[in-house]
């Protein structure tokens, strides 16, 4: 027999489950609600091996330009590249009346067999062939230009910053895990946005040799002409 008390408990449990999966908003503001699942992965693209985004925390809304540690976090605890191609992660958002800032942490596993000379992050909309870079001054950015916390990586000591594009370089990301931390401003008016990441492979010595031969051949042709 279902009593009013047991019915209330079931309803409360159902609401809690719906909220935990992002079907019900538990806070109002421009905030990340969930990551789109593409089959078993929270990411898509030719580089995908495994992608998991188990934790999206929004404790303080409308906290743009928040000094010090932020209470809002996106943890990508597994991002494994099995091929040297891009990976797109699409985040779904709830918009109302402000900009919410997130600290995004990711553990990136290079399982491609080739070391990387650089690593690029780009903001936009759409995925795969439908990806479009984020337009300038739309409010979606890598906390640019204030940088409450500058982007960091355990693989690359140098970061070239821009509004919607970060390039990590000056080191090598070889086989295995390295970590990256960046901040993202999520403005009002978005229903979703995409974080695209692209590894840049170190050219093999043979590639340099072929390039040198081609250059010498071109110079010889120019001299003859």
N, C-alpha and C positions, 0 to 999 in steps of 0.2 A: 504494500500500500504506500503510495506517495503522499506524504503529508506536506503542508505548507512549508514546514521547516526544511525538509529534505529537498523540496523543489527550490527553495531559496539558495541552499548550498550548491545545488547543481548549476543554477543560473550564475552564481558568483564564480564558480569554477570555470564555466564556459567563457564568461567575460574576461577572466584572468588569462585563459589560454589564447583568446582572440587578441588581447592586447599584447601578449608576449610575442605573437607572430606578426604583429604590425597591422592587424586588421582594424584595430581601434586605437585612436590617438590618445595618449596619456598625458600629453603636454601640448600647449599651443605655441606656435612660432614657426619660423622657417627651420625645419629640422629634418635630418635623415631618418627615414622610417624603416627602410629595409634595403637589402641588396637583392637584385633580381637573380633568380636561380636559372641556370642554363643546363638542364638535366641535373647531374650530380654536382655541378660546379657553380660557384657564385662568380663566374667569369666566363668569357668566351674569346675566341681568337686562335690563330695558328700556333701560338706559343704555349697553350694550356696543357699542363699536365694534371695539376690539381689546384683548386682555389677554394678557400674557406674563409668566410667572414662571420665568425660566431658571435661577435659582440659589437653592438652599436649602442653607446650610452649617451643619452642627452639629459644631463642633470640640470644645466642652466641654459635657458633659451635667450636669444637676442644678446649674446655675450661678445659680439664683435669687438676686436681690439682689447680683449681681456688680458691684462698683464699677468705674468707668472704662469704657473701650471693651469691648464684648462680642465674643467670637470667633464667635458664632452670628448668621448673617445670612439674611434673606429679601429678595431683590431683585426688585421688580416694575418692570422697566425700561420696560415699555409698559403704560399703562392709558389708553386713549382713550375718552372719553365722546362718542358721537355723538348722544345724546339726554339730556335732563335727567331721568333716572330712576336708580334704584339699580343698583349692580353688586355681585354676591356672588362672593367667592372662597372656595372650600371647601378646607381643608387636611386632609390625612390624617395621622394621628399614630401613633406606636408608644409604648405606655405600659409602664412597669415600676415604678420606685420613686422618682420624684422630679419636680421641676419645673424645666424648662429655659427660660431666658430668651433671647429673640431680639430683635435690632434689625431692624425692618422698614423698608425704604426703598422708596418708589415715586415714579416720575415720572408725573404725572397730566396728560394732555392734554385741555384743554377744547375740543372740536371741535363744540360745540352751537350756536354762534352767539349765545349769551347769556352775559353775565358772571355769576359767582356771588358772592353776598354772604357765604356760609358753606359749610363742608364738614364732614360728619359721618361718623365711623367708629363702628361698633357690632359687638360680638362676640356670637355666638350659634351656633345649630345649624340645619341645613337650609338650603335655598335657595328663592328666589322666594316663592311662596305658602306654602311649608312652613317659612319661617324663624321661629325662636323665639329671642327674646333670651336671653342667658346669665343664669342665676339668680345672685343675690347670693352671695358667699362660696363659689363653687364652685372657686376657684383659677385659673380662666381670667380674665385681666384685662389691662389696659393698664399693667402694672407699678405698679398702684395699691395702697396710697397712697405707697409709698417713692419711686418715680420716680428710678431710678438715672440716667436721662437723661430730661429733660422733653420731651414731644412738641414738634416744631417743624415749621414750614412756611415756604417762601419767599413764599407768597401772603398768609398771615394771621399777624399778630404775636401774636394772643391765642388761648389755648386754654382752654376750659372742661373740666376733667378730671373723670372719674368712673370707677368700677371697670370698666364695660363700654361706656362711651360717651364719645367725645371730640368736641367741637365746636370747629372752627377758625373764627375770625371776626376782625373788626377791620380787614379789608382787602378786596381784590377779586381773584378769580382770573378774569382775562379769557381771551381766546383764547390757546392755546398751552400750553407745559409749565410746571408748577410742581412742586416736590418736597416730599415729606412724610416725616418720620421719627418712628416711634413704637416703643416696646418692648412686647412681648407675653410674658406668662408662660403657658407651656403645662404644665398639671398632669398628674399621673398619673391614669389612669382614662378618658381620652378616646380615641375612635377617630377622631374628626374634629371640626372646628369651622369656623365661617364668619366671615369678615370682610366686613361689609357697609359700603359707602360710598354716601353720598347727597349730591349737590350741591344747594345751595339758591340758586335763581335770584334776582337782583335784580329786584323788580317794576318793570314799565314805568311811565313817568309816567302813562299812561292809566289804569293800575290804581289809582294813588293818587288820580286825579281821580274815578274812579267810586266809590272808597271814601269820598271826601269828600262827594260828592253824596248817597250813601246815608245817611251820618251826619246830614247836614243835614235830609234828608227825615224821618228817624226822630225827630229833635228837634222838628220842626214838628208831627208827628202827636201826640207826647207833650204838647206845649203845648196843642194844640186839645182833647185829651181831659181 
